[in-house]
Amino acid sequence: MAALAGSDDQALSRVPDQARHPWLSVATQRFGQTTALSQLLLGATLGFGMTFWDAFLALTIGAVLLNAVAITVGVIGQREGLSTAILSRWTGFGHAGSAMLGLIIALSCTGWFGVQTGLAGAMLAGVAGVLPAPVWSLLFGIVITVIAAYGVRWMAWTSYVAVPAFLLLLLYLVLSNVNDVGATFNSPPPGSSIGMLTAITLVTGSFIVGAVISPDLTRFHRDERDVVKQTVLGITAGEWVIGLAGVVLAHGLGTTDVVGVISASGGWIGALIVITAVLKINDWYLRSASLGLVNFFDAVFALRISRTQVTVIVGCAGSVLAAAGIAHQFSHFLALLGVVFPPVTGIMVAEYFVVRRWRNEIISTRPHVPRSAPSWVPATVLIWPASTVLGEVLPFGQASVNSLVLAFALYVCAGRLDLLRMRTRRATNRKVVEEASAA
């Protein structure tokens, strides 16, 4: 536990230069986030209702949109070295808004951690033939919790092993189940047609949360060029490689039941596909959840809680949810939470690059954290839910993009009209105050 105490990963402070990582290390972890079972299922869904090349176009357009979001907000994270939740205090949300955002991030990531862990536990139980699925879920969840608790370096090494293993296993899955891969490139879709706009919505929706919380990852980059390189490589390659593998499976087998194909692919091979797929994304779910909760307790209760301790607590909670089978009951709720994230990027980008109400404060205090922040920003309280709802109901465009653009435009208008009134709260955490004073 003493070793764990040193792996807090600057949960409430800026990442110093000496703690930054080479871009390829971060890119491998980003690629690990997009090479998940959810992307394989997404590809199968597209392939069941589209031709290969139409699905390729949808994946490409979706990747471009996701790259634009992740790079823009990721650059802010790289410059300031702060996590998404902490950064939001000075990019339009204030203490109260950042606390809410941190809680939503924690709920969403913990829920998906539970869903994925439950899937892995069920697969392991089926293959091993000993111990029930809940026990395997608990054991698997504990392993991931330990990895995430030790911090970014352990997570990087996990990706170095799990990503190549998953790609090799995925290649085996495709070649062993599809007789003529080349024929799938020109074959008609086996199921009901899916429109291009719907397909793009599915692609962007599948990873929009990961794109929005990019600062959690990019704050470890050394410069902005690294942000661009790792984002484009990680997201685009993930969408193409994993998504198109799903398309080929759907065309070759005429089904979207990829999990069933994996289960029938041969004992431990199928289990390893699931394990490697879940392992390299679940540690990031857990890490982002812990960062969100650390910010929540600091913003609401002025309590500086160790990220490591929060990671262990959240990991155990998510593992218990997985073992009890409860996490799957929240899938629709978790999907609903996902629609509130796109406007967050719109507001953060608008504040940091255009309105700049608190830009000077956050820049002038480097390398320390600003001493004060707005307690809450009433305009954001209105813009955030309004843009979320309008983005979903507009009869044109793509919902995630609509809500993001609306939030950006509304926040800029509020700034130009001088509607960003707020109350300012002094930092109550003693360590933050001392750091800021030293600046």
Sequence and secondary structure as in RCSB ss.txt:
>XXXX:A:sequence
MAALAGSDDQALSRVPDQARHPWLSVATQRFGQTTALSQLLLGATLGFGMTFWDAFLALTIGAVLLNAVAITVGV
IGQREGLSTAILSRWTGFGHAGSAMLGLIIALSCTGWFGVQTGLAGAMLAGVAGVLPAPVWSLLFGIVITVIAAY
GVRWMAWTSYVAVPAFLLLLLYLVLSNVNDVGATFNSPPPGSSIGMLTAITLVTGSFIVGAVISPDLTRFHRDER
DVVKQTVLGITAGEWVIGLAGVVLAHGLGTTDVVGVISASGGWIGALIVITAVLKINDWYLRSASLGLVNFFDAV
FALRISRTQVTVIVGCAGSVLAAAGIAHQFSHFLALLGVVFPPVTGIMVAEYFVVRRWRNEIISTRPHVPRSAPS
WVPATVLIWPASTVLGEVLPFGQASVNSLVLAFALYVCAGRLDLLRMRTRRATNRKVVEEASAA
>XXXX:A:secstr
 TTGGG  TTSSS   GGG   HHHHHHHHHHHHSSHHHHHHHHHHHHHS HHHHHHHHHHHHHHHHHHHHHHHH
HHHHHT  HHHHGGGTTTHHHHHHHHHHHHHHHHHHHHHHHHHHHHHHHHHHH SS HHHHHHHHHHHHHHHHHH
 HHHHHHHHHHHHHHHHHHHHHHHHHH S TGGGGS   SSS   HHHHHHHHHHHHHHHHHTTHHHHTT SSHH
HHHHHHIIIIIHHHHHHHHHHHHHHHHHS S HHHHHHTT HHHHHHHHHHHHHHHHHHHHHHHHHHHHHHHHHH
H     HHHHHHHHHHHHHHHHHHT GGGGHHHHHHHHTTSHHHHHHHHIIIIII SSHHHHHHTTTS  SEEEE
E HHHHHHHHHHHHHHHH SSS HHHHHHHHHHHHHHHHHHTT    EEEE   HHHHHHHHH 
